[in-house]
Structures are given as structure tokens and as C-alpha cells.
Amino acid sequence: MRVGIVSGAAVPVTVELLGMARFRAGRTEVRAEGRTVGELLRSVVLECPSLAGLMTDDGKLSKHYLISFDGERFVDDAAEVVPAGSQVLILGADAGG
């Protein structure tokens, strides 16, 4: 699904959940919004509390999950801006996804 940022404001995004993230959430996708990866993940957790481990207590991305833009580039910085038009995927970092 697509992401967009219009005039600095976050636009709602459908985030696809794969592997262990999908299993824990009990669903395939979550509607969320955020200008940065961290903001987006906090919004995901509000919609799906079973994914509370997406970020650490100090605001960093958990090593138990992988965040990808377009299934090609993985993100490791919560402050990174979510590019307009990106597909956002969350998957478990476990062997086999």
C-alpha cells in the first residue's frame, strides 16, 4: 500500500505485516500514519497493541523486527522520513521472516 506526505503532514498508510509480525498481530495489515519511521511504528502499535515490541524503550527500532520500504531497502533508524509513495512492510527478524 502507499505512503504519502503532503505539506509536512503524515497521510494514513496501510502497512503490510509479514511473518512473525503478522502472526502476533493476527492480521495482514494495519492502518497507521507518521512522517518518520518511529512515528509510523508508534501509530501501528496504537492500532495493534500486540506489536508493542516494534521499538525499544529508548525509541530505537527493535532488533526483533525488520522494517522495509518497497521490500528492497531495510531501515534501521527511527528518525528516517518515510518516503512518499513507499510500500511499508514489517516482518519478524526471526529465521525465515
Residue pairs with C-beta under 8 A, 6 or more apart in sequence:
1 13
1 14
1 15
1 16
1 29
1 87
1 88
2 13
2 14
2 85
2 86
2 87
3 11
3 13
3 82
3 83
3 84
3 85
3 86
3 87
3 88
4 11
4 13
4 84
4 85
5 11
5 35
5 81
5 82
5 84
8 35
9 35
10 33
10 34
10 35
10 39
10 40
10 82
11 33
12 31
12 32
12 33
13 31
13 32
13 33
13 34
13 40
13 82
13 88
14 29
14 30
14 31
15 29
15 30
15 31
15 32
15 40
15 44
15 88
15 89
15 90
16 28
16 29
16 87
16 88
16 89
16 90
17 25
17 27
17 28
17 29
17 30
17 51
17 89
17 90
17 91
18 89
18 90
18 91
18 92
18 97
19 91
19 92
19 94
19 96
19 97
20 64
20 65
20 91
20 92
20 94
20 97
21 51
21 65
21 90
21 91
21 92
22 28
22 91
23 92
24 50
24 51
24 92
25 48
25 50
25 51
26 50
27 48
30 44
30 47
30 48
30 51
31 47
32 40
32 41
32 43
32 44
32 46
32 47
33 39
33 40
33 43
34 40
34 41
34 42
34 43
34 82
35 81
35 82
36 78
36 79
36 80
36 81
36 82
37 61
37 67
37 75
37 77
37 78
37 79
37 80
37 82
38 55
38 59
38 61
38 78
38 79
40 82
40 88
41 54
41 55
41 61
41 67
41 78
41 90
42 55
44 51
44 54
44 90
45 51
45 52
45 54
45 55
51 90
53 62
53 64
53 65
54 61
54 62
54 65
54 90
55 61
55 62
55 78
56 62
59 78
60 78
61 67
61 75
61 76
61 77
61 78
63 93
64 92
64 93
64 94
65 90
65 91
65 92
65 93
66 74
66 90
66 91
66 92
66 93
67 74
67 75
67 88
67 89
67 90
68 74
68 75
68 88
68 89
68 90
68 91
69 75
69 82
69 83
69 86
69 87
69 88
69 89
70 86
70 87
71 87
71 89
82 88
91 97
